[in-house]
Amino acid sequence: MALTAKLAPEFQAHSSRDRSDLSYDRMPAQKNARFWLGGSMPPNQLTTQLCIKFTSVILLALTLWIAFAASASAAGASAATTGRYINLPGVKLWYLDTGQGTPVVFIHANTGTSTSWKKQIDAFSSAGYRVITFDRRGWGKSIADKSSGAQPGSVAGDLDALATLLNLPPFHLIGVAAGGFATLDYASWRPNRLRSIVIAASNGHFISESAMKQLRIEIAVPSFESLSPEDREIGVSYRTAHPDGVKEWSEIERSAHLSGSPMQDLHSPNTFAKMEAINVPALVIAGDEDLLAPPALMHLWASHLKQYELANIRGAGHSLPWERPEEFNETVLTFLGKH
């Protein structure tokens, strides 16, 4: 007892000194925290304020990260919307690839480029399709390259090379006017790569079929070749109602075909027998103001397809998707939805 009593004061003094030292060790942290938060405050309030400050820092960092990710995504979307080059045999091809879903590939007319599909790109990508357009070799920004392949090649050949490099699953193929020639050509050659085809405002390029020759003679417009490209290619309804649209179409047409670039051949000549062998579902769209491929002419060659649907769009000329985009898009999207 005496020993305990004797040691107790020393033990108590030592314990008190330890507690004092521990308290002293905590003081800098408390002082620093209070200084950072601006003044002194009770410990519970100090803890709350520290949590608020920490949460604010985390939220700021998260906001900055989201902004950066959105910026990167927008940059990628912009690149997809504006297009890019790809090297194929015989051509440095300009193409656009945007959207997600089943691919839909568009082939432009002799009077256009991939820009001619501007009224379809957003509509089809918004409908859940992956939209691909390209400038045909010798048109727009696509430059023939003799060092990498034979010239002039074929539209079907370039399309097949593009589809292979992009590793496309079976896709829908849409062509207008001369783009329709190539669409039929490709469907005959590579039917296993296609889900369906759409041909708009196209005579099909059946140069060896006597029935087509005779009908073209019967429907020929006097002095047709002396007409301006606008009068030949655009329906009177659109020319009258949309002068700004005609002007934009003309600007594309004037710079569409690169000077000195040869016309590409078909992979094989289009014939009625060739059409009868195509097993791909087809939609054939005519415009009732089309001077180059009126409904009667299109119905003649389309009747040789195994499975097809016909559609006529009122007030549309040979540049049908440009002149009547709402009707064209709705008609085609309805068809694609079946296949």
C-alpha positions as CSV (number, residue, x, y, z in Angstrom):
1,M,0.0,0.0,0.0
2,A,2.8,2.4,1.0
3,L,4.6,1.5,-2.3
4,T,1.4,2.0,-4.3
5,A,0.8,5.3,-2.6
6,K,4.3,6.3,-3.2
7,L,4.3,5.4,-6.9
8,A,0.8,6.7,-7.6
9,P,1.7,10.4,-7.8
10,E,4.5,9.6,-10.2
11,F,2.3,7.4,-12.3
12,Q,-0.4,10.0,-12.3
13,A,2.0,12.7,-13.2
14,H,3.4,10.6,-16.1
15,S,-0.1,9.8,-17.3
16,S,-1.1,13.4,-17.2
17,R,2.1,14.3,-19.1
18,D,1.2,11.6,-21.8
19,R,-2.2,13.0,-22.2
20,S,-0.9,16.5,-22.4
21,D,1.6,15.4,-25.1
22,L,-1.2,13.6,-27.1
23,S,-3.3,16.7,-26.9
24,Y,-0.4,18.8,-28.0
25,D,0.2,16.5,-31.0
26,R,-3.4,17.1,-32.2
27,M,-3.2,20.9,-31.8
28,P,-1.4,21.7,-35.1
29,A,-4.0,19.7,-37.1
30,Q,-6.8,21.4,-35.4
31,K,-5.2,24.8,-35.8
32,N,-4.4,24.2,-39.4
33,A,-8.0,23.0,-40.2
34,R,-9.5,26.0,-38.4
35,F,-7.2,28.3,-40.2
36,W,-8.1,26.7,-43.6
37,L,-11.8,27.1,-42.7
38,G,-11.4,30.6,-41.5
39,G,-11.5,30.9,-37.7
40,S,-12.2,28.7,-34.7
41,M,-15.3,26.6,-34.2
42,P,-16.5,23.6,-32.1
43,P,-15.1,20.2,-33.1
44,N,-18.4,18.8,-34.5
45,Q,-18.9,21.9,-36.7
46,L,-15.3,21.6,-37.8
47,T,-15.9,18.0,-38.9
48,T,-19.0,19.1,-40.8
49,Q,-17.2,21.9,-42.6
50,L,-14.3,19.5,-43.5
51,C,-16.8,17.1,-45.1
52,I,-18.5,19.9,-47.1
53,K,-15.1,21.1,-48.4
54,F,-14.0,17.6,-49.4
55,T,-17.3,16.9,-51.1
56,S,-17.0,20.2,-53.1
57,V,-13.6,19.3,-54.3
58,I,-14.8,15.8,-55.4
59,L,-17.8,17.4,-57.3
60,L,-15.5,19.9,-59.0
61,A,-13.2,17.2,-60.2
62,L,-16.1,15.1,-61.4
63,T,-17.6,18.1,-63.3
64,L,-14.2,18.8,-65.0
65,W,-13.9,15.1,-66.0
66,I,-17.4,15.1,-67.5
67,A,-16.7,18.2,-69.4
68,F,-13.5,16.8,-70.8
69,A,-15.3,13.5,-71.8
70,A,-18.1,15.5,-73.5
71,S,-15.5,17.6,-75.4
72,A,-13.7,14.5,-76.6
73,S,-17.0,12.9,-77.7
74,A,-18.0,16.0,-79.6
75,A,-14.7,16.1,-81.3
76,G,-15.1,12.5,-82.4
77,A,-18.7,13.2,-83.6
78,S,-17.5,16.2,-85.5
79,A,-14.8,14.1,-87.3
80,A,-17.4,11.5,-88.2
81,T,-19.8,14.1,-89.5
82,T,-17.2,15.9,-91.6
83,G,-15.7,12.7,-93.1
84,R,-12.2,11.3,-93.7
85,Y,-10.0,9.6,-96.2
86,I,-9.3,5.9,-96.6
87,N,-6.8,4.3,-98.9
88,L,-8.4,1.7,-101.2
89,P,-6.9,0.0,-104.3
90,G,-6.7,2.7,-107.0
91,V,-8.3,5.5,-105.0
92,K,-7.9,7.7,-102.0
93,L,-11.6,7.6,-101.0
94,W,-13.4,10.2,-99.1
95,Y,-16.2,8.8,-96.9
96,L,-18.4,9.6,-93.9
97,D,-19.4,7.1,-91.3
98,T,-21.7,8.2,-88.5
99,G,-24.4,6.7,-86.2
100,Q,-24.8,3.3,-84.7
101,G,-26.9,0.3,-85.7
102,T,-27.4,-1.6,-89.0
103,P,-25.3,0.1,-91.7
104,V,-27.0,2.0,-94.6
105,V,-24.7,2.9,-97.5
106,F,-25.6,5.7,-99.9
107,I,-24.3,6.1,-103.5
108,H,-24.7,9.5,-105.1
109,A,-25.6,10.4,-108.7
110,N,-23.3,11.7,-111.5
111,T,-24.4,15.2,-110.6
112,G,-23.6,14.9,-106.9
113,T,-21.2,13.9,-104.2
114,S,-21.6,12.5,-100.7
115,T,-22.8,16.0,-99.7
116,S,-26.0,15.4,-101.8
117,W,-27.2,13.0,-99.0
118,K,-27.1,15.8,-96.3
119,K,-30.9,15.6,-96.0
120,Q,-30.7,11.9,-95.2
121,I,-27.7,11.6,-92.9
122,D,-29.3,13.0,-89.7
123,A,-32.7,11.4,-90.4
124,F,-31.3,7.9,-90.8
125,S,-28.7,8.1,-88.0
126,S,-31.5,9.4,-85.7
127,A,-33.6,6.5,-86.7
128,G,-31.0,4.1,-85.3
129,Y,-28.9,3.3,-88.4
130,R,-25.2,3.6,-89.1
131,V,-24.9,6.0,-92.1
132,I,-22.1,5.7,-94.6
133,T,-21.7,7.9,-97.7
134,F,-18.7,8.3,-100.0
135,D,-17.5,10.3,-102.9
136,R,-17.2,7.9,-105.9
137,R,-13.8,7.7,-107.5
138,G,-13.2,10.9,-109.5
139,W,-16.0,12.8,-107.7
140,G,-15.9,15.2,-104.9
141,K,-12.8,14.6,-102.7
142,S,-12.1,11.1,-103.9
143,I,-8.9,11.0,-105.9
144,A,-7.9,8.2,-108.3
145,D,-4.4,6.8,-107.5
146,K,-2.8,4.9,-110.4
147,S,0.1,3.8,-108.1
148,S,-2.2,1.7,-105.9
149,G,-4.5,0.1,-108.4
150,A,-6.0,-0.2,-111.9
151,Q,-8.1,2.6,-113.3
152,P,-10.9,3.4,-113.6
153,G,-12.2,0.5,-111.6
154,S,-15.9,0.2,-110.7
155,V,-18.1,1.7,-108.1
156,A,-19.1,-1.8,-107.0
157,G,-15.4,-2.7,-106.6
158,D,-14.7,0.4,-104.5
159,L,-17.8,-0.2,-102.4
160,D,-16.7,-3.8,-101.8
161,A,-13.2,-2.7,-100.7
162,L,-14.7,-0.1,-98.4
163,A,-17.1,-2.5,-96.8
164,T,-14.3,-5.0,-96.3
165,L,-12.0,-2.5,-94.6
166,L,-14.8,-1.2,-92.4
167,N,-15.7,-4.8,-91.6
168,L,-19.4,-4.1,-92.3
169,P,-22.0,-6.7,-91.4
170,P,-24.8,-7.1,-94.0
171,F,-26.0,-3.6,-94.9
172,H,-28.8,-1.7,-96.8
173,L,-27.6,-0.1,-100.0
174,I,-29.3,3.0,-101.5
175,G,-28.5,4.6,-104.8
176,V,-30.0,7.4,-106.8
177,A,-29.7,7.9,-110.6
178,A,-26.3,6.6,-111.7
179,G,-25.8,5.5,-108.0
180,G,-28.8,3.2,-108.8
181,F,-26.8,1.6,-111.7
182,A,-24.1,0.7,-109.2
183,T,-26.6,-0.5,-106.6
184,L,-28.1,-3.0,-109.0
185,D,-24.6,-4.0,-110.1
186,Y,-23.4,-4.7,-106.6
187,A,-26.6,-6.6,-105.6
188,S,-26.0,-9.0,-108.4
189,W,-22.3,-9.4,-107.6
190,R,-22.3,-9.4,-103.7
191,P,-25.9,-10.3,-102.6
192,N,-24.6,-12.0,-99.5
193,R,-23.4,-8.6,-98.1
194,L,-26.8,-7.0,-98.4
195,R,-30.0,-6.8,-96.4
196,S,-31.9,-4.8,-99.0
197,I,-31.4,-2.3,-101.9
198,V,-33.2,0.9,-102.7
199,I,-33.0,2.4,-106.2
200,A,-34.4,5.9,-106.8
201,A,-34.8,8.0,-110.0
202,S,-32.7,5.6,-112.1
203,N,-33.0,4.2,-115.6
204,G,-30.8,1.4,-114.5
205,H,-28.3,1.7,-117.4
206,F,-29.8,-1.2,-119.5
207,I,-28.1,-0.1,-122.7
208,S,-28.5,-3.5,-124.5
209,E,-32.2,-4.0,-123.8
210,S,-34.4,-3.2,-126.9
211,A,-37.5,-2.6,-124.8
212,M,-35.7,0.1,-122.8
213,K,-34.3,1.7,-125.9
214,Q,-37.7,1.9,-127.5
215,L,-39.4,3.4,-124.4
216,R,-36.7,6.0,-124.1
217,I,-37.3,7.1,-127.7
218,E,-41.0,7.3,-127.0
219,I,-40.7,9.5,-123.9
220,A,-37.8,11.6,-125.1
221,V,-38.2,15.3,-124.4
222,P,-37.4,17.5,-127.5
223,S,-34.1,19.4,-127.2
224,F,-33.5,17.7,-123.9
225,E,-29.7,18.0,-124.1
226,S,-29.9,21.8,-124.6
227,L,-31.5,22.2,-121.2
228,S,-29.5,23.4,-118.2
229,P,-28.5,20.7,-115.6
230,E,-31.1,22.2,-113.2
231,D,-33.9,21.9,-115.8
232,R,-32.9,18.3,-116.7
233,E,-32.3,17.0,-113.2
234,I,-34.7,19.0,-110.9
235,G,-38.5,18.8,-111.1
236,V,-40.4,22.0,-111.9
237,S,-42.3,21.9,-108.5
238,Y,-39.0,22.1,-106.6
239,R,-37.4,24.7,-108.9
240,T,-40.4,26.9,-108.4
241,A,-40.8,26.6,-104.7
242,H,-37.1,26.3,-103.5
243,P,-34.8,28.7,-105.4
244,D,-32.2,28.5,-102.5
245,G,-32.2,24.7,-102.6
246,V,-31.7,24.8,-106.4
247,K,-28.8,27.1,-105.9
248,E,-27.1,24.8,-103.4
249,W,-27.8,21.8,-105.6
250,S,-26.1,23.7,-108.5
251,E,-23.0,24.5,-106.4
252,I,-22.6,20.8,-105.6
253,E,-23.2,19.8,-109.3
254,R,-20.6,22.2,-110.7
255,S,-17.8,20.8,-108.6
256,A,-19.0,17.2,-108.4
257,H,-16.9,15.5,-111.2
258,L,-13.2,16.1,-111.1
259,S,-11.9,17.3,-114.4
260,G,-10.2,14.6,-116.5
261,S,-11.5,11.7,-114.3
262,P,-12.8,8.8,-116.4
263,M,-16.3,7.3,-115.8
264,Q,-16.2,4.0,-113.9
265,D,-17.6,0.9,-115.5
266,L,-20.1,-1.5,-114.0
267,H,-18.7,-4.7,-112.7
268,S,-20.8,-6.4,-115.4
269,P,-23.4,-4.9,-117.7
270,N,-26.9,-4.5,-116.3
271,T,-29.4,-6.7,-118.2
272,F,-32.9,-8.0,-117.5
273,A,-31.4,-11.4,-117.0
274,K,-29.1,-10.1,-114.4
275,M,-32.0,-8.5,-112.6
276,E,-33.9,-11.8,-112.6
277,A,-31.1,-13.4,-110.7
278,I,-31.0,-10.9,-107.8
279,N,-32.4,-12.3,-104.6
280,V,-32.2,-9.2,-102.5
281,P,-35.4,-7.3,-101.4
282,A,-35.7,-4.1,-103.4
283,L,-37.5,-0.8,-103.2
284,V,-37.8,1.1,-106.5
285,I,-38.8,4.8,-106.1
286,A,-39.8,7.0,-109.0
287,G,-40.7,10.7,-109.2
288,D,-43.6,11.8,-111.3
289,E,-41.7,14.9,-112.7
290,D,-38.5,12.9,-113.6
291,L,-37.6,13.6,-117.2
292,L,-34.7,11.1,-117.2
293,A,-36.3,8.1,-115.4
294,P,-40.1,8.6,-115.3
295,P,-42.2,6.0,-113.5
296,A,-43.0,4.0,-116.7
297,L,-39.4,3.5,-117.5
298,M,-38.5,2.4,-113.9
299,H,-41.4,0.1,-113.7
300,L,-40.3,-1.7,-116.9
301,W,-36.9,-2.7,-115.6
302,A,-38.1,-3.2,-112.0
303,S,-40.6,-5.9,-113.2
304,H,-37.7,-8.2,-113.8
305,L,-36.6,-8.2,-110.1
306,K,-37.7,-11.2,-108.1
307,Q,-38.8,-9.3,-105.0
308,Y,-39.5,-5.6,-105.1
309,E,-41.8,-2.8,-104.0
310,L,-42.7,0.3,-106.1
311,A,-43.2,3.8,-104.8
312,N,-44.0,7.0,-106.6
313,I,-43.4,10.4,-105.1
314,R,-45.4,13.3,-106.4
315,G,-43.7,16.5,-107.3
316,A,-40.3,15.0,-107.5
317,G,-37.8,15.1,-110.4
318,H,-34.5,13.2,-111.0
319,S,-32.9,14.5,-107.8
320,L,-35.6,12.9,-105.8
321,P,-33.9,12.6,-102.3
322,W,-32.9,16.2,-102.5
323,E,-36.2,17.6,-103.7
324,R,-38.5,15.5,-101.5
325,P,-36.4,14.4,-98.5
326,E,-39.3,14.0,-96.0
327,E,-41.3,11.7,-98.3
328,F,-38.2,9.9,-99.5
329,N,-36.9,9.3,-95.9
330,E,-40.2,8.1,-94.6
331,T,-40.7,5.7,-97.6
332,V,-37.2,4.2,-97.3
333,L,-37.2,3.9,-93.5
334,T,-40.5,2.1,-93.6
335,F,-39.1,-0.3,-96.1
336,L,-35.8,-0.8,-94.2
337,G,-37.8,-1.6,-91.1
338,K,-39.1,-4.8,-92.8
339,H,-35.7,-6.1,-93.6
